[in-house]
Amino acid sequence: MGSRVRELAGATPATRDRYVDLLRVASLGAVVLGHWLMAAVTPDGVGNLLAVVPALQPLTWLLQVMPVFFFVGGFSHALSYRSLLRKRPEGAGSSVYSAFLRARLQRLLRPTMVFVLVWGAAALLVQLLGGGGGLTGVTLRMVTQPLWFIGIYLAMVAFTPPLLRLHERYGWGAFAGLAGAAVAVDVLRFAAGVPYVEFLNFAFVWLAVHQLGFLRADGHLRLRRPALLAGGGLIAATALVAFGPYPLSMVGMPGEKVSNMAPPTLALLAHGLWLVGAVELLRVPAARLLERPRVWRTVVAANGVAMTAFLWHLTAMFGVYGALLALDVTLPEPASAAWWVQVPPRLALAAALTAALVAAFRTFERPAAPAEPGSPGVPGRRGALDSAGGSGVGRPTVTGAPGSGPLAALGATLCLLGVLGLSMVGFGGLLDGRTALLIAIPVSAPAAVAMTLGGWLLVERAGRGTR
């Protein structure tokens, strides 16, 4: 592993934007740490530390960094799609789209499908043996919740080509259109009371943040613009929370009538603007830091396993709590002095168990070797550097597979619906036919798994005919 990381780090092109890779790793790491810190587990169930201690909710303005990950995704997707377009032979048509989907989703869906199938088999076995109560039942319900992020990211990849064309034509106007649509949705929701309209902001808010990545890819976030984004976004978010119907927390709170996250609100979009502006203001000093070989090797190594760690971090957390209960270790009341004393060792144990799970499953995050062994970079290999776009290692050349675009789009849609459904229903009550509503349609865990697996196979089939 060490020699491979050194090889990849040494082969980094001079044109690569290393800061993007750092932001990807740091944003996922912040989400993992936030989940570990916020979980208030007792023998009776799982609560939220932010609900127990509301004074800590302002921390979500720092720890809710999913907007940064989606912003980085926009940057990466723009470079990746344009790279495929440049290599497109005459008449390739929709094969570019299917090749783009497969290339961008391979490192996302392969580890996700392994996670889903392993947990699905474990849940089935537990429930066949009559288990599924207590902390085990809570784990089966909650361990899939982070998959909502995978579903949103799938939508971003699928919509990249048309939204990139809008960006190339209108620039900031395309972003303004999506942001304006998010404003209109919240006006209809809160002022006019229109039912169900709020769910449109799952698209408008996150795609607006994604559009900022396109602007960065074309150099439109330079000079004073990051400062304007950071300042304007922070002022807007503060005003919306202070005078509007929006809660203080930028993550969902149990029992709240309004959540800034599910569905996303205008306040969350403003929060995303200030975060994007803030990280862009740090780009120059961070770039100097990333020129150090040891620092860059660390980022490369983390980038190669980031998605695997994200998928399995809740498994590790519940594993730690389960072990403590099995050993009759007292779980103190959340936010008590004894609880805070336990935090450092719990975090260390969760990190160690996550590392063990990463060691077991990291191979599924590595993409297959490129079709052309002579591609630029490390010959015949792709690795951690290919995850965040830029001048990656061994990018594919598009040939053949005419008409594969609709098949790839259908596959991406099925994957999106499947993982969103699974994030809502979980694996609890697998044998009892438990369902959750997905766009007003009841969906069960087996149906969600079938959609995810079928969609992934369609994306693979559509993209396999391209190189």
C-alpha positions in Angstrom: 0.0 0.0 0.0 2.8 2.5 0.9 4.7 1.9 -2.3 1.6 2.3 -4.4 0.7 5.6 -2.7 4.2 6.9 -3.2 4.0 5.8 -6.9 0.6 7.6 -7.4 1.8 10.7 -5.5 5.0 10.9 -7.5 3.0 10.6 -10.8 0.8 13.5 -10.0 0.6 15.9 -13.0 1.8 19.4 -12.4 -1.6 20.7 -13.6 -3.6 18.8 -11.0 -5.5 20.9 -8.5 -4.5 19.1 -5.3 -6.7 21.3 -3.1 -9.8 19.6 -4.6 -8.5 16.2 -3.4 -8.0 17.7 0.1 -11.5 19.2 0.2 -13.0 15.8 -0.8 -11.2 14.0 2.0 -11.7 16.7 4.6 -15.4 17.1 3.9 -16.1 13.3 4.2 -13.9 13.2 7.4 -15.9 16.0 8.9 -19.2 14.2 8.3 -17.8 11.0 9.9 -16.5 12.9 12.9 -19.8 14.8 13.2 -21.9 11.6 13.2 -19.6 10.0 15.9 -19.9 13.1 18.1 -23.6 13.7 17.7 -24.7 10.1 18.4 -26.1 9.9 22.0 -26.5 6.1 22.4 -28.0 4.7 25.6 -29.3 1.2 26.3 -32.8 2.4 25.4 -31.9 3.8 21.9 -30.1 6.5 20.0 -30.6 10.2 20.4 -28.9 13.4 19.1 -26.4 15.3 21.3 -27.5 18.5 19.6 -31.0 18.0 20.9 -29.7 17.2 24.4 -27.5 20.3 24.4 -29.1 22.9 22.0 -26.3 25.3 22.7 -24.0 23.1 20.5 -26.2 23.6 17.4 -24.0 26.5 16.0 -21.3 23.8 15.5 -23.3 22.5 12.6 -22.4 25.7 10.7 -18.9 24.2 10.7 -19.5 20.5 10.7 -22.3 20.4 8.0 -19.8 20.3 5.1 -21.8 18.3 2.5 -22.1 21.5 0.4 -18.3 21.4 0.1 -18.3 17.8 -1.2 -21.0 18.6 -3.8 -19.1 21.7 -4.8 -16.0 19.6 -5.4 -18.1 17.2 -7.3 -19.2 19.9 -9.7 -15.6 20.8 -10.4 -14.6 17.2 -10.9 -17.5 16.3 -13.1 -17.0 19.3 -15.4 -13.3 18.3 -16.0 -14.2 14.7 -16.5 -17.0 15.2 -19.0 -15.0 17.7 -21.0 -12.1 15.3 -21.1 -14.4 12.6 -22.6 -15.8 15.0 -25.1 -12.4 15.9 -26.4 -11.6 12.2 -26.9 -15.0 11.5 -28.6 -14.7 10.2 -32.1 -17.1 11.4 -34.7 -20.5 9.7 -34.3 -19.9 8.5 -30.7 -23.2 10.2 -29.7 -24.7 9.0 -26.4 -21.8 6.7 -25.7 -20.0 9.7 -24.2 -22.8 10.0 -21.6 -22.7 6.3 -20.7 -18.9 6.3 -20.5 -19.1 9.4 -18.3 -21.6 7.8 -16.0 -19.7 4.5 -15.7 -16.4 6.3 -15.1 -17.8 8.6 -12.4 -20.0 6.1 -10.7 -17.7 3.1 -10.7 -15.8 4.1 -7.5 -19.1 5.1 -5.9 -21.4 2.2 -6.7 -19.0 -0.8 -6.4 -18.2 -0.2 -2.6 -21.9 0.9 -2.1 -23.2 -2.4 -3.6 -20.8 -4.4 -1.4 -22.0 -2.5 1.7 -25.7 -3.0 0.8 -25.3 -6.7 0.0 -23.2 -7.4 3.2 -25.6 -5.6 5.4 -28.6 -7.1 3.7 -27.3 -10.6 4.2 -26.4 -9.9 7.9 -29.9 -8.4 8.5 -31.6 -11.4 7.0 -29.5 -13.8 9.1 -30.2 -11.8 12.3 -33.9 -11.7 11.8 -34.1 -15.4 10.7 -32.5 -16.2 14.0 -35.1 -14.2 15.9 -32.9 -11.1 16.6 -33.3 -7.5 15.7 -34.2 -5.9 19.0 -32.4 -3.4 21.2 -29.3 -1.8 19.8 -29.2 -4.4 16.9 -32.6 -3.2 15.7 -31.5 0.4 15.9 -28.4 -0.4 13.9 -30.3 -2.2 11.2 -32.6 0.9 10.8 -29.9 3.6 11.0 -26.8 2.1 9.3 -28.2 2.9 5.8 -29.1 6.5 6.5 -25.9 8.0 5.0 -26.9 6.5 1.7 -29.1 9.6 1.0 -25.8 11.3 0.1 -25.1 8.7 -2.5 -28.5 9.2 -4.1 -28.0 13.0 -4.3 -24.6 12.5 -5.8 -25.9 10.1 -8.4 -28.4 12.8 -9.5 -25.6 15.3 -9.8 -23.6 13.0 -12.0 -26.7 12.2 -14.2 -27.5 15.9 -14.7 -24.0 17.1 -15.3 -24.1 17.2 -19.2 -27.2 19.4 -19.5 -26.3 21.6 -16.6 -22.8 22.0 -17.9 -24.2 23.2 -21.2 -26.4 25.7 -19.3 -23.3 26.9 -17.4 -21.3 27.3 -20.6 -24.1 29.4 -22.1 -25.1 31.5 -19.1 -22.3 31.3 -16.5 -23.5 32.8 -13.2 -26.9 33.0 -14.7 -27.4 29.2 -14.6 -26.5 29.2 -10.9 -28.8 32.2 -10.3 -31.6 30.3 -12.0 -31.3 27.3 -9.7 -30.9 29.5 -6.6 -34.0 31.5 -7.7 -36.0 28.3 -8.1 -34.9 27.3 -4.5 -36.2 30.7 -3.3 -39.5 30.2 -5.1 -40.0 26.7 -3.6 -39.5 28.1 -0.1 -41.9 31.0 -0.8 -44.6 28.5 -2.0 -43.9 26.3 1.0 -43.9 28.7 3.8 -46.0 31.7 2.5 -48.5 29.9 0.3 -48.6 26.5 2.1 -48.4 24.5 -1.1 -48.0 20.8 -0.1 -45.1 18.7 -1.2 -43.4 21.5 -3.2 -40.5 21.5 -0.7 -39.2 18.2 -2.1 -38.1 20.0 -5.2 -35.4 21.6 -3.2 -33.6 18.3 -3.0 -32.7 19.2 -6.6 -32.5 23.0 -6.7 -30.4 23.5 -3.6 -27.9 20.8 -4.1 -27.6 21.4 -7.9 -27.0 25.1 -7.2 -24.1 24.2 -5.0 -22.9 21.7 -7.7 -23.1 24.5 -10.2 -20.6 26.5 -8.2 -18.1 23.7 -9.0 -18.6 24.4 -12.7 -17.8 28.1 -12.0 -14.6 27.1 -10.2 -13.6 24.9 -13.0 -13.7 27.8 -15.4 -11.9 30.2 -13.0 -14.9 32.3 -12.0 -14.3 32.0 -8.3 -11.2 34.2 -8.1 -10.3 37.7 -7.0 -12.9 39.0 -4.6 -15.7 36.5 -5.4 -14.9 34.0 -2.6 -15.0 36.8 0.0 -18.3 38.0 -1.4 -19.7 34.4 -1.4 -18.5 33.8 2.2 -19.7 37.1 3.6 -23.0 37.2 1.6 -23.8 33.6 2.4 -23.1 34.0 6.1 -25.2 37.2 6.4 -28.0 35.6 4.4 -28.0 32.4 6.5 -27.9 34.4 9.7 -30.8 36.6 8.7 -32.9 33.7 7.4 -32.5 31.8 10.7 -33.0 35.0 12.9 -36.1 36.3 11.0 -37.4 33.4 9.0 -39.0 30.0 9.7 -35.7 28.2 9.6 -34.1 26.4 12.6 -30.6 27.1 13.8 -29.2 23.7 13.2 -28.0 22.9 9.7 -28.7 19.2 10.3 -32.0 17.6 11.1 -33.2 17.6 14.7 -35.6 15.0 16.1 -39.1 16.4 16.6 -38.6 19.6 14.6 -41.4 20.7 12.3 -38.8 22.2 9.9 -35.5 20.7 9.0 -32.8 22.6 7.0 -31.7 19.3 5.6 -34.6 17.1 4.7 -35.7 18.7 2.4 -33.0 21.3 2.0 -34.0 24.9 2.5 -32.9 28.3 1.4 -31.0 28.7 4.7 -29.0 25.6 3.8 -28.2 27.1 0.4 -26.9 30.3 2.0 -24.9 28.1 4.4 -23.4 26.3 1.4 -22.4 29.7 -0.2 -20.5 30.8 2.9 -18.8 27.5 3.2 -17.7 27.4 -0.5 -16.5 31.0 -0.2 -14.6 30.2 3.0 -12.8 27.2 1.6 -11.9 29.1 -1.5 -10.3 31.8 0.6 -8.0 29.1 2.1 -6.9 27.8 -1.3 -3.6 29.5 -1.7 -2.1 28.6 1.8 -3.5 25.1 1.4 -1.9 24.6 -2.0 1.5 25.6 -0.5 1.0 23.0 2.2 0.1 20.3 -0.3 3.4 20.8 -2.2 5.1 18.9 0.7 5.5 15.3 -0.3 4.5 13.8 3.0 1.3 15.9 3.2 0.3 15.0 -0.4 1.0 11.3 0.1 -1.4 11.4 3.1 -4.1 13.0 1.0 -3.6 10.5 -1.8 -3.8 7.6 0.6 -7.0 8.9 2.3 -8.6 9.7 -1.1 -8.2 6.1 -2.1 -10.4 4.8 0.8 -12.6 7.8 1.6 -15.8 6.4 0.3 -15.3 3.0 1.9 -14.7 4.7 5.3 -17.8 6.9 4.8 -20.0 3.8 4.1 -18.8 1.8 7.1 -18.3 4.5 9.7 -21.7 4.0 11.3 -21.1 0.3 11.4 -18.0 0.9 13.4 -19.7 3.3 15.7 -22.5 0.9 16.5 -20.0 -1.9 16.8 -18.1 0.0 19.5 -21.3 0.7 21.5 -22.4 -2.9 21.1 -19.1 -4.1 22.5 -19.4 -1.7 25.4 -22.8 -3.0 26.2 -21.7 -6.6 25.9 -18.9 -5.9 28.3 -21.3 -4.3 30.8 -19.6 -1.0 30.5 -22.0 1.7 31.7 -23.2 4.2 29.1 -23.6 7.4 31.0 -26.3 10.0 30.3 -25.5 12.0 27.1 -23.7 15.3 27.7 -22.9 14.4 31.4 -19.4 14.7 32.7 -18.9 11.0 32.5 -20.2 10.9 29.0 -17.6 13.5 27.9 -14.8 11.6 29.6 -15.8 8.6 27.4 -15.7 10.5 24.1 -12.0 10.3 23.3 -11.7 6.5 23.8 -15.0 5.9 21.9 -13.7 8.0 19.0 -10.4 6.1 19.0 -12.1 2.8 19.0 -14.5 3.8 16.3 -11.6 5.0 14.2 -9.7 1.7 14.7 -12.7 -0.4 13.8 -13.3 1.8 10.7 -9.7 1.2 9.7 -10.2 -2.5 10.0 -13.4 -2.4 7.9 -11.5 -0.2 5.3 -8.7 -2.8 5.2 -11.4 -5.5 4.5 -13.4 -3.7 1.9 -11.1 -1.1 0.3 -10.3 -3.2 -2.8 -13.9 -2.6 -4.0 -13.2 1.2 -4.2 -10.4 0.7 -6.8 -11.7 1.1 -10.3 -10.9 -1.5 -13.0 -7.7 -1.0 -15.0 -8.2 1.3 -18.0 -8.9 -0.1 -21.4 -5.7 1.6 -22.8 -2.5 0.6 -20.9 -0.7 3.5 -22.5 -2.8 6.2 -20.9 -1.0 9.1 -19.3 0.1 8.7 -15.7 0.8 5.4 -14.1 0.8 2.8 -17.0 -2.1 0.4 -16.9 -3.4 1.6 -13.4 -5.9 3.9 -11.9 -6.0 4.8 -8.3 -6.7 7.3 -5.6 -5.9 10.3 -7.8 -8.7 9.5 -10.2 -11.4 10.1 -7.7 -11.7 13.9 -7.7 -11.3 14.8 -11.3 -8.6 17.1 -12.6 -5.7 15.5 -14.5 -6.4 12.0 -13.3 -4.6 8.8 -14.0 -5.6 6.7 -16.9 -8.8 8.4 -18.1 -10.9 6.5 -20.7 -11.2 7.2 -24.4 -14.7 7.0 -25.8 -15.4 4.6 -28.6 -18.4 2.6 -29.8 -21.6 1.8 -27.9 -24.0 4.0 -29.9 -27.4 4.5 -28.2 -26.1 3.5 -24.8 -27.0 6.8 -23.2 -30.7 6.1 -22.4 -29.7 2.7 -20.9 -27.1 4.4 -18.7 -29.7 7.1 -17.7 -32.2 4.4 -16.7 -29.6 2.6 -14.7 -28.6 5.8 -12.8 -32.3 6.6 -12.1 -32.9 3.1 -10.7 -29.7 3.4 -8.5 -30.8 6.8 -7.3 -34.3 5.6 -6.3 -32.9 2.4 -4.8 -30.3 4.0 -2.5 -32.7 6.8 -1.4 -35.3 4.3 -0.6 -32.8 2.2 1.3 -31.6 5.2 3.3 -35.2 5.8 4.4 -36.4 2.2 5.1 -33.2 0.6 6.5 -32.9 -3.1 7.1 -35.0 -3.3 10.2 -38.2 -5.3 9.8 -36.8 -6.9 6.7 -39.0 -10.0 7.1 -42.0 -8.1 8.3 -42.4 -6.1 5.0 -41.5 -2.8 6.5 -41.8 0.1 4.0 -41.1 3.8 3.8 -42.5 6.4 1.5 -40.3 7.4 -1.5 -42.0 10.1 -3.5 -45.4 9.0 -2.2 -44.7 5.3 -3.1 -44.1 2.7 -0.4 -40.8 1.0 -0.9 -39.4 -2.0 1.0 -35.7 -2.9 1.7 -35.7 -5.8 -0.8 -37.3 -3.6 -3.5 -34.7 -0.9 -2.8 -31.8 -3.4 -3.0 -33.2 -4.8 -6.3 -33.5 -1.3 -7.8 -29.9 -0.4 -6.8 -28.4 -3.6 -8.0 -30.4 -3.6 -11.3 -29.5 0.1 -11.9 -25.8 -0.6 -11.3 -25.8 -3.5 -13.7 -27.4 -1.3 -16.4 -24.8 1.4 -15.9 -22.0 -1.2 -16.1 -23.5 -2.7 -19.3 -24.0 0.6 -21.0 -20.5 1.8 -20.1 -18.8 -1.5 -20.9 -19.3 -1.0 -24.6 -17.2 2.2 -24.4 -13.5 2.7 -23.8 
